[in-house]
């Protein structure tokens, strides 16, 4: 590392408020192909530690480098530590470092603990339903200690005193040292604010597109995803997520004006056409092999239409237009009855396999039919969408607060200016706004819903219904203002808690593979292609609306 950069970090560290008698520094370095190697030093003065750091950094030329100074230390016995872990409401939201002895001979940064899963939830934990009830992951802890310290972890945990510590971290990026967050749930990772949010989102979209692009194999099929702690590739690939990921990738490529990269997305579409489509009676159906046999899903049907329509809109290439017509015909023929009731999954004989699967499918269906209608101009397609949406209104589907229903509301209002559709969209967004505002995880579909709702409120304000006060029972101008403030808050949370920044990626098994992708922290840092899809769509809509 250059001498000027070493001087910069020494200057930064001298400005850190440290409330400990002895001073501690951690240095973490990764070559991008394996987890960071972490060293730490203890000294009577900060200068003692800085001399060591200077020597270490002089030798450092790796792409991932970070330095952490301990600022606070708290002492716990085993029972107290276990109680502290039990109070954590979500997996991987415990952000504190742990030392196993007073001299910090065995000590782990919070990022080490998460990156190597040294703490784990109980077997009874269900993501999103109950607390994780965290405790030490003893097999992982034993292995990690052996690898890091070349000696076994003594089995004396219940008799030991533990030292929980907080840090001020700095990550070396683009020739300078980025100060990392010290916020309780964000400690050790960069944070966001309204001043830097536009640049962060713009960069997150570009990096996210590149990550999702890299997941397309030569065949045109995606790598489904990873659990990055172990570099474990996920199984369970399905037709819905294949086409939805192509749609999001096309959306990002359109936003970034990446024309050459569209060929890769086209390759993914062609893989879907070749491997997933089945023709019957002049209609097309998206099928996939499952343990229970062939499944033909309304959601897959819809996302295939969306992706192909997006491709045609961007490129002007009509190669998929016949298939778009045939897929909509398939929905009309087999998935929707005369009353507008849907069936969600069919078998290989095009008979009902599962009447209802997930509410997403219904919103996806209307949204996709309308996007298809924009291309086909077939009046029958518009009437099919209307029949479906009228049924949603009748059955009060707004209670589901689904982002696809918000998208569908906006789309149908392009063609049918009906008061009941506005009311449906307003209820869908505003009746769940408190939950959306105070949700502590990234939850990217919330930003998608908010952006669809914001666009709809722009239309609402121009209607005679609103001007005559007919929507005052649902919303006011203050609600419109709040909707935008909540969207900004959600965007900041998505950046902070949803982007695999390098200062976190470097502690995973294969940093280069997963850096700058989007992840779900409380579900083992899961990185599926549909996670990329939801983050990209929400952030693109947010950026275009607020900043472009």
C-alpha positions as CSV (number, residue, x, y, z in Angstrom):
1,X,0.0,0.0,0.0
2,X,1.2,3.5,-0.8
3,X,2.7,5.5,2.0
4,X,0.2,8.3,1.6
5,X,-2.7,5.9,2.2
6,X,-1.1,4.6,5.3
7,X,-0.6,8.1,6.6
8,X,-4.3,8.8,5.9
9,X,-5.6,5.9,8.0
10,X,-3.2,6.7,10.8
11,X,-4.6,10.2,10.9
12,X,-8.2,9.0,10.8
13,X,-7.6,6.5,13.6
14,X,-6.1,9.2,15.8
15,X,-9.4,11.0,15.5
16,X,-11.5,8.1,16.7
17,X,-13.0,8.5,20.2
18,X,-11.7,5.4,22.1
19,X,-13.2,4.6,25.5
20,X,-11.0,1.7,26.5
21,X,-7.9,1.6,28.8
22,X,-5.9,-0.5,26.4
23,X,-6.1,0.1,22.7
24,X,-7.0,-2.5,20.1
25,X,-6.8,-2.5,16.3
26,X,-8.0,-5.2,13.8
27,X,-6.7,-5.5,10.2
28,X,-8.7,-7.6,7.7
29,X,-7.3,-8.5,4.3
30,X,-8.8,-10.7,1.5
31,X,-7.5,-11.5,-2.0
32,X,-11.1,-11.9,-3.2
33,X,-10.9,-15.7,-3.6
34,X,-11.2,-16.6,0.1
35,X,-12.3,-15.2,3.4
36,X,-10.5,-12.3,4.9
37,X,-7.5,-13.1,7.2
38,X,-8.0,-11.1,10.3
39,X,-5.2,-10.0,12.7
40,X,-5.5,-7.9,15.8
41,X,-3.1,-6.1,18.1
42,X,-3.3,-4.8,21.7
43,X,-1.2,-1.9,23.1
44,X,-0.9,0.3,26.1
45,X,-1.2,3.3,23.7
46,X,-2.7,3.8,20.3
47,X,0.7,4.6,18.9
48,X,1.9,1.1,19.9
49,X,-0.9,-0.3,17.7
50,X,-0.3,2.1,14.9
51,X,3.4,1.1,14.6
52,X,2.2,-2.5,14.0
53,X,-0.5,-1.4,11.6
54,X,2.0,0.6,9.5
55,X,4.3,-2.4,9.2
56,X,1.4,-4.6,8.1
57,X,-0.1,-2.2,5.6
58,X,3.3,-1.6,4.0
59,X,3.1,-5.3,2.8
60,X,-0.6,-5.2,1.9
61,X,-1.6,-5.1,-1.8
62,X,-4.9,-7.0,-1.7
63,X,-8.2,-5.7,-3.2
64,X,-10.1,-5.9,0.1
65,X,-8.5,-4.1,3.1
66,X,-10.2,-2.8,6.2
67,X,-9.1,-1.5,9.6
68,X,-11.2,-1.4,12.8
69,X,-10.4,0.3,16.1
70,X,-12.2,-0.9,19.2
71,X,-14.1,2.0,20.8
72,X,-16.1,0.3,23.6
73,X,-15.8,-3.0,25.6
74,X,-18.4,-4.6,27.9
75,X,-17.8,-7.6,30.1
76,X,-20.3,-10.6,30.1
77,X,-20.4,-14.0,31.7
78,X,-21.8,-16.9,29.8
79,X,-25.4,-16.6,31.0
80,X,-25.5,-12.9,30.3
81,X,-24.1,-13.4,26.8
82,X,-26.7,-16.1,26.1
83,X,-29.5,-13.7,27.3
84,X,-28.1,-11.0,25.1
85,X,-28.2,-13.3,22.1
86,X,-31.7,-14.4,22.8
87,X,-32.9,-10.8,22.6
88,X,-31.7,-10.3,19.0
89,X,-34.9,-10.2,16.9
90,X,-33.4,-11.3,13.6
91,X,-30.6,-13.5,12.4
92,X,-27.4,-11.7,11.5
93,X,-28.6,-8.5,13.2
94,X,-26.1,-9.1,16.1
95,X,-23.4,-6.6,15.1
96,X,-21.0,-6.8,18.1
97,X,-17.5,-8.3,18.2
98,X,-16.7,-11.0,20.8
99,X,-13.4,-11.7,22.6
100,X,-12.9,-14.9,24.6
101,X,-10.3,-13.5,26.9
102,X,-9.2,-10.1,28.5
103,X,-6.1,-9.8,26.3
104,X,-8.1,-10.5,23.1
105,X,-5.9,-13.4,22.1
106,X,-9.1,-15.0,20.7
107,X,-11.3,-12.3,19.3
108,X,-13.7,-11.9,16.4
109,X,-15.1,-8.9,14.6
110,X,-18.9,-8.9,14.2
111,X,-18.3,-9.3,10.5
112,X,-16.3,-12.4,11.1
113,X,-19.0,-13.8,13.2
114,X,-21.6,-13.3,10.5
115,X,-19.4,-14.2,7.6
116,X,-18.5,-17.6,9.0
117,X,-21.8,-18.2,10.8
118,X,-20.2,-18.5,14.3
119,X,-23.6,-17.7,15.8
120,X,-26.7,-19.5,14.5
121,X,-30.5,-19.5,15.0
122,X,-32.3,-22.4,16.7
123,X,-33.7,-25.3,14.7
124,X,-37.2,-23.9,15.5
125,X,-36.5,-20.6,13.8
126,X,-38.7,-19.7,10.8
127,X,-37.6,-16.6,9.0
128,X,-40.2,-13.8,9.4
129,X,-42.3,-15.7,11.9
130,X,-40.3,-16.0,15.2
131,X,-37.1,-14.8,16.9
132,X,-34.0,-16.7,15.9
133,X,-32.9,-17.6,19.5
134,X,-29.3,-17.2,18.7
135,X,-26.5,-19.3,20.2
136,X,-22.9,-20.3,19.4
137,X,-22.5,-22.5,16.3
138,X,-20.0,-24.8,17.9
139,X,-18.9,-26.8,14.9
140,X,-18.3,-23.6,12.9
141,X,-16.6,-22.0,15.8
142,X,-14.3,-24.9,16.4
143,X,-13.3,-25.0,12.8
144,X,-12.8,-21.2,12.5
145,X,-10.7,-21.0,15.7
146,X,-8.5,-23.9,14.5
147,X,-8.0,-22.2,11.1
148,X,-7.4,-18.7,12.4
149,X,-5.3,-19.5,15.5
150,X,-4.0,-23.0,14.7
151,X,-5.2,-24.4,18.0
152,X,-8.4,-25.9,19.3
153,X,-11.1,-24.0,21.2
154,X,-11.1,-25.2,24.7
155,X,-14.5,-26.5,25.9
156,X,-14.8,-24.0,28.8
157,X,-17.4,-21.6,27.5
158,X,-19.7,-21.8,30.5
159,X,-16.8,-20.9,32.9
160,X,-15.5,-18.0,30.8
161,X,-15.9,-14.2,30.8
162,X,-16.6,-12.7,27.4
163,X,-15.8,-9.2,26.1
164,X,-18.3,-7.7,23.7
165,X,-16.8,-4.8,21.8
166,X,-17.8,-2.1,19.3
167,X,-15.6,-0.7,16.6
168,X,-15.1,2.2,14.3
169,X,-14.2,0.7,11.0
170,X,-12.5,2.0,7.8
171,X,-12.6,0.3,4.4
172,X,-10.0,1.1,1.7
173,X,-11.7,1.9,-1.5
174,X,-10.6,3.9,-4.6
175,X,-7.4,5.2,-2.9
176,X,-9.1,6.5,0.2
177,X,-10.5,5.3,3.5
178,X,-14.3,5.1,3.8
179,X,-15.6,5.5,7.3
180,X,-18.0,2.8,8.2
181,X,-21.2,3.0,10.3
182,X,-21.4,2.8,14.1
183,X,-25.2,2.6,14.1
184,X,-26.4,-0.4,16.2
185,X,-27.8,-2.5,13.3
186,X,-25.4,-1.2,10.7
187,X,-22.1,-1.2,12.5
188,X,-19.1,-2.2,10.3
189,X,-20.9,-1.5,7.0
190,X,-21.3,1.8,5.2
191,X,-24.4,3.8,5.8
192,X,-26.7,6.0,3.7
193,X,-28.3,9.4,4.0
194,X,-30.3,11.7,1.7
195,X,-27.2,13.6,0.6
196,X,-25.3,10.6,-0.8
197,X,-28.4,8.4,-1.6
198,X,-28.6,9.3,-5.4
199,X,-25.0,8.3,-6.1
200,X,-25.3,5.2,-3.9
201,X,-28.5,4.0,-5.8
202,X,-27.0,4.8,-9.2
203,X,-24.0,2.7,-8.3
204,X,-26.0,0.0,-6.7
205,X,-28.1,-0.4,-9.9
206,X,-25.0,-0.5,-12.1
207,X,-23.3,-3.1,-9.8
208,X,-26.5,-5.0,-9.4
209,X,-27.1,-5.3,-13.1
210,X,-23.5,-6.6,-13.5
211,X,-24.0,-9.1,-10.8
212,X,-27.3,-10.5,-12.3
213,X,-25.7,-10.5,-15.7
214,X,-22.9,-12.6,-14.4
215,X,-25.4,-15.2,-13.2
216,X,-26.4,-16.1,-16.7
217,X,-24.6,-19.3,-17.8
218,X,-23.6,-20.0,-21.4
219,X,-26.8,-22.0,-21.8
220,X,-29.0,-19.0,-21.0
221,X,-30.1,-20.4,-17.7
222,X,-29.3,-18.5,-14.5
223,X,-27.3,-19.6,-11.5
224,X,-30.2,-19.5,-9.1
225,X,-28.3,-18.0,-6.2
226,X,-26.0,-18.5,-3.2
227,X,-25.7,-18.8,0.5
228,X,-22.5,-16.8,0.5
229,X,-21.3,-17.9,4.0
230,X,-20.4,-21.3,2.4
231,X,-20.4,-20.3,-1.3
232,X,-23.3,-22.8,-1.6
233,X,-25.3,-22.7,-4.8
234,X,-29.1,-22.7,-4.2
235,X,-31.4,-25.3,-5.7
236,X,-35.1,-25.0,-6.5
237,X,-34.8,-23.1,-9.8
238,X,-38.2,-22.3,-11.2
239,X,-39.9,-20.8,-14.2
240,X,-41.4,-17.8,-12.4
241,X,-38.0,-16.6,-11.2
242,X,-36.3,-17.3,-14.5
243,X,-38.5,-14.9,-16.4
244,X,-38.9,-12.4,-13.6
245,X,-35.1,-12.1,-13.4
246,X,-34.8,-11.6,-17.2
247,X,-37.4,-8.8,-16.9
248,X,-35.5,-7.0,-14.1
249,X,-32.2,-7.4,-16.0
250,X,-33.8,-5.9,-19.1
251,X,-35.2,-3.0,-17.0
252,X,-31.7,-2.4,-15.6
253,X,-30.1,-2.6,-19.1
254,X,-32.7,-0.1,-20.4
255,X,-31.9,2.3,-17.5
256,X,-28.2,2.0,-18.0
257,X,-28.5,2.1,-21.8
258,X,-26.5,-1.1,-22.2
259,X,-27.3,-2.3,-25.7
260,X,-24.6,-4.9,-26.2
261,X,-25.6,-6.7,-23.0
262,X,-29.1,-7.1,-24.3
263,X,-27.9,-10.1,-26.2
264,X,-27.3,-12.0,-23.0
265,X,-30.9,-11.3,-21.8
266,X,-32.1,-12.4,-25.2
267,X,-30.2,-15.6,-24.7
268,X,-31.9,-16.1,-21.4
269,X,-35.3,-15.6,-23.0
270,X,-34.5,-18.0,-25.8
271,X,-33.5,-20.6,-23.1
272,X,-36.9,-20.2,-21.6
273,X,-38.7,-20.5,-24.9
274,X,-36.8,-23.7,-25.7
275,X,-36.9,-25.4,-22.4
276,X,-40.1,-24.2,-20.6
277,X,-42.7,-23.5,-23.2
278,X,-45.4,-25.9,-24.4
279,X,-47.9,-25.3,-27.2
280,X,-51.5,-26.6,-27.0
281,X,-54.4,-25.6,-29.2
282,X,-52.7,-22.6,-30.5
283,X,-51.8,-21.3,-27.0
284,X,-48.5,-21.3,-25.2
285,X,-47.9,-22.5,-21.6
286,X,-44.9,-22.2,-19.3
287,X,-44.2,-25.6,-17.7
288,X,-41.7,-26.9,-15.3
289,X,-40.8,-30.3,-13.8
290,X,-41.4,-30.6,-10.1
291,X,-41.4,-33.4,-7.6
292,X,-45.2,-33.5,-7.9
293,X,-45.0,-33.7,-11.7
294,X,-45.4,-31.0,-14.3
295,X,-46.6,-27.6,-13.0
296,X,-47.9,-24.8,-15.3
297,X,-48.0,-21.6,-13.2
298,X,-50.0,-18.5,-13.8
299,X,-47.1,-16.5,-12.4
300,X,-44.6,-18.0,-14.9
301,X,-47.1,-17.3,-17.7
302,X,-47.3,-13.7,-16.6
303,X,-43.6,-13.1,-16.2
304,X,-42.8,-14.6,-19.5
305,X,-45.1,-12.1,-21.1
306,X,-43.6,-9.2,-19.1
307,X,-40.0,-10.1,-20.1
308,X,-40.8,-10.6,-23.7
309,X,-42.8,-7.4,-23.9
310,X,-40.0,-5.5,-22.2
311,X,-37.5,-6.9,-24.7
312,X,-39.7,-5.8,-27.6
313,X,-40.3,-2.3,-26.1
314,X,-36.5,-1.8,-25.7
315,X,-35.3,-3.2,-28.9
316,X,-38.2,-3.0,-31.3
317,X,-37.5,-6.6,-32.2
318,X,-40.9,-8.4,-32.7
319,X,-39.4,-12.0,-32.5
320,X,-41.5,-12.8,-29.4
321,X,-44.7,-11.0,-30.4
322,X,-46.5,-14.2,-31.6
323,X,-45.5,-16.0,-28.3
324,X,-46.8,-13.0,-26.3
325,X,-50.2,-13.4,-28.0
326,X,-50.2,-17.1,-27.4
327,X,-49.3,-16.8,-23.7
328,X,-52.1,-14.4,-23.1
329,X,-54.4,-16.8,-25.0
330,X,-53.3,-19.5,-22.6
331,X,-54.2,-17.4,-19.6
332,X,-57.6,-16.7,-21.1
333,X,-58.3,-20.3,-22.1
334,X,-57.1,-22.1,-19.0
335,X,-56.4,-19.9,-16.1
336,X,-59.4,-17.6,-16.0
337,X,-63.1,-18.5,-15.9
338,X,-66.1,-16.5,-17.1
339,X,-66.4,-14.8,-13.7
340,X,-62.8,-13.7,-13.6
341,X,-61.7,-16.3,-11.0
342,X,-58.2,-17.5,-11.5
343,X,-56.6,-20.9,-11.1
344,X,-52.9,-20.7,-10.2
345,X,-51.4,-24.0,-11.2
346,X,-52.3,-26.5,-13.9
347,X,-51.0,-30.0,-14.5
348,X,-49.6,-31.3,-17.8
349,X,-53.2,-32.0,-19.0
350,X,-54.0,-28.3,-18.4
351,X,-56.4,-29.3,-15.5
352,X,-56.4,-27.7,-12.1
353,X,-53.5,-28.8,-9.9
354,X,-53.7,-26.0,-7.3
355,X,-56.5,-23.4,-7.2
356,X,-54.5,-20.9,-5.2
357,X,-50.8,-20.6,-4.6
358,X,-49.8,-17.0,-3.9
359,X,-51.4,-13.7,-4.3
360,X,-48.5,-12.5,-6.5
361,X,-49.8,-14.5,-9.4
362,X,-53.0,-12.5,-9.7
363,X,-51.4,-9.1,-9.9
364,X,-48.7,-10.4,-12.2
365,X,-51.3,-11.7,-14.5
366,X,-53.2,-8.4,-14.9
367,X,-49.9,-6.4,-15.2
368,X,-48.5,-8.7,-17.8
369,X,-51.7,-8.8,-19.9
370,X,-51.8,-5.0,-20.0
371,X,-48.1,-4.8,-20.9
372,X,-48.9,-7.3,-23.6
373,X,-51.9,-5.3,-24.7
374,X,-49.6,-2.3,-25.3
375,X,-48.0,-4.4,-28.0
376,X,-50.8,-6.5,-29.4
377,X,-53.6,-3.8,-29.3
378,X,-56.0,-6.7,-29.1
379,X,-59.1,-5.4,-27.4
380,X,-59.8,-8.9,-26.1
381,X,-56.7,-8.6,-24.0
382,X,-57.8,-5.4,-22.4
383,X,-61.2,-6.9,-21.6
384,X,-59.5,-9.9,-20.0
385,X,-57.4,-7.6,-17.8
386,X,-60.6,-5.7,-16.8
387,X,-62.5,-8.8,-16.0
388,X,-59.7,-9.9,-13.7
389,X,-59.2,-6.6,-12.0
390,X,-62.9,-6.1,-11.4
391,X,-62.9,-9.4,-9.6
392,X,-60.0,-8.3,-7.4
393,X,-61.9,-5.2,-6.5
394,X,-65.0,-7.2,-5.7
395,X,-63.0,-9.6,-3.5
396,X,-61.2,-6.7,-1.7
397,X,-57.7,-7.9,-2.8
398,X,-56.3,-4.5,-1.6
399,X,-56.0,-6.2,1.9
400,X,-53.0,-8.1,0.6
401,X,-51.0,-4.9,0.0
402,X,-49.1,-6.6,-2.9
403,X,-46.7,-4.6,-5.1
404,X,-47.8,-6.5,-8.2
405,X,-51.4,-5.3,-7.6
406,X,-50.0,-1.7,-7.4
407,X,-48.2,-2.2,-10.7
408,X,-51.4,-3.6,-12.2
409,X,-53.5,-0.6,-10.9
410,X,-51.2,1.9,-12.5
411,X,-51.3,0.0,-15.8
412,X,-55.0,-0.4,-16.0
413,X,-55.5,3.3,-15.3
414,X,-53.6,4.0,-18.5
415,X,-56.6,2.7,-20.4
416,X,-59.6,2.7,-18.0
417,X,-60.1,5.8,-15.8
418,X,-62.4,4.2,-13.3
419,X,-62.9,5.6,-9.7
420,X,-63.0,2.1,-8.2
421,X,-59.5,1.4,-9.5
422,X,-58.1,4.5,-7.8
423,X,-59.8,3.6,-4.5
424,X,-58.4,0.1,-4.8
425,X,-54.8,1.4,-5.4
426,X,-55.1,3.9,-2.5
427,X,-56.2,1.2,0.0
428,X,-53.6,-1.2,-1.3
429,X,-50.8,1.3,-0.4
430,X,-52.0,3.5,2.4
431,X,-53.6,1.0,4.7
432,X,-50.3,-0.7,5.3
433,X,-48.0,2.3,5.4
434,X,-47.1,2.1,9.1
435,X,-45.8,-1.4,8.7
436,X,-43.8,-0.4,5.6
437,X,-42.3,2.6,7.3
438,X,-41.1,0.8,10.4
439,X,-40.0,-2.5,8.9
440,X,-36.3,-3.0,9.9
441,X,-35.2,-5.3,7.1
442,X,-34.6,-4.3,3.5
443,X,-37.8,-6.0,2.2
444,X,-37.4,-4.7,-1.4
445,X,-41.0,-5.3,-2.6
446,X,-42.1,-2.5,-0.3
447,X,-40.2,0.0,-2.3
448,X,-41.8,-1.4,-5.4
449,X,-45.2,-1.0,-3.9
450,X,-44.5,2.6,-2.8
451,X,-43.2,3.7,-6.1
452,X,-46.2,2.3,-7.9
453,X,-48.4,4.1,-5.4
454,X,-46.6,7.4,-5.7
455,X,-47.0,7.3,-9.5
456,X,-50.7,6.5,-9.0
457,X,-51.2,9.5,-6.6
458,X,-49.8,11.8,-9.2
459,X,-52.7,10.6,-11.4
460,X,-55.1,10.8,-8.5
461,X,-54.4,14.5,-7.9
462,X,-55.3,15.3,-11.5
463,X,-58.7,13.5,-11.4
464,X,-62.0,15.3,-10.9
465,X,-62.7,12.8,-8.1
466,X,-59.8,14.1,-6.0
467,X,-60.5,17.8,-6.8
468,X,-64.1,17.3,-5.7
469,X,-63.0,15.7,-2.4
470,X,-64.3,12.2,-3.1
471,X,-61.0,10.5,-1.9
472,X,-60.6,12.5,1.3
473,X,-61.8,9.4,3.3
474,X,-58.7,7.6,2.1
475,X,-56.0,10.2,1.7
476,X,-54.9,13.8,2.0
477,X,-52.1,15.9,0.6
478,X,-50.2,15.1,3.9
479,X,-50.5,11.4,3.1
480,X,-49.1,12.0,-0.3
481,X,-46.1,13.8,1.3
482,X,-45.6,11.0,3.8
483,X,-45.7,8.4,1.1
484,X,-42.7,10.0,-0.5
485,X,-40.9,10.3,2.8
486,X,-41.4,6.7,3.5
487,X,-40.1,5.8,0.1
488,X,-36.9,7.7,0.7
489,X,-36.5,5.9,4.1
490,X,-37.1,2.5,2.4
491,X,-34.5,3.3,-0.3
492,X,-31.9,4.2,2.4
493,X,-32.7,0.9,4.3
494,X,-32.3,-1.1,1.0
495,X,-28.9,0.4,0.4
496,X,-27.7,-0.1,4.0
497,X,-29.1,-3.6,4.6
498,X,-29.5,-5.0,1.1
499,X,-26.2,-4.4,-0.8
500,X,-23.4,-6.8,-0.4
501,X,-20.7,-4.1,0.0
502,X,-17.1,-5.3,-0.1
503,X,-16.5,-4.5,3.6
504,X,-19.0,-7.3,4.3
505,X,-18.4,-9.5,1.3
506,X,-14.7,-9.9,2.2
507,X,-15.7,-12.1,5.2
508,X,-17.6,-14.6,3.0
509,X,-16.1,-17.7,1.5
510,X,-15.7,-16.3,-2.0
511,X,-15.9,-12.5,-1.9
512,X,-15.4,-11.8,-5.7
513,X,-18.4,-14.0,-6.6
514,X,-21.0,-12.2,-4.5
515,X,-19.7,-8.6,-4.0
516,X,-22.1,-5.8,-4.9
517,X,-25.1,-8.2,-5.3
518,X,-28.3,-7.8,-3.3
519,X,-29.0,-10.0,-0.3
520,X,-31.4,-10.9,2.5
521,X,-29.5,-10.5,5.7
522,X,-31.8,-12.3,8.1
523,X,-32.1,-15.3,5.8
524,X,-28.5,-16.4,5.9
525,X,-27.5,-13.6,3.6
526,X,-29.4,-15.3,0.8
527,X,-28.7,-14.0,-2.7
528,X,-31.2,-15.4,-5.2
529,X,-31.9,-14.1,-8.6
530,X,-35.3,-12.9,-7.6
531,X,-33.7,-10.9,-4.8
532,X,-31.7,-9.1,-7.5
533,X,-35.0,-8.6,-9.4
534,X,-36.9,-6.9,-6.6
535,X,-34.1,-4.6,-5.5
536,X,-33.3,-3.6,-9.1
537,X,-36.9,-2.8,-10.0
538,X,-37.6,-0.8,-6.9
539,X,-34.4,1.2,-7.0
540,X,-34.7,1.9,-10.7
541,X,-38.2,3.2,-10.3
542,X,-37.2,5.3,-7.3
543,X,-34.2,6.8,-9.0
544,X,-36.0,7.7,-12.2
545,X,-38.9,9.3,-10.3
546,X,-36.9,11.3,-7.7
547,X,-33.7,12.2,-9.5
548,X,-34.3,12.0,-13.3
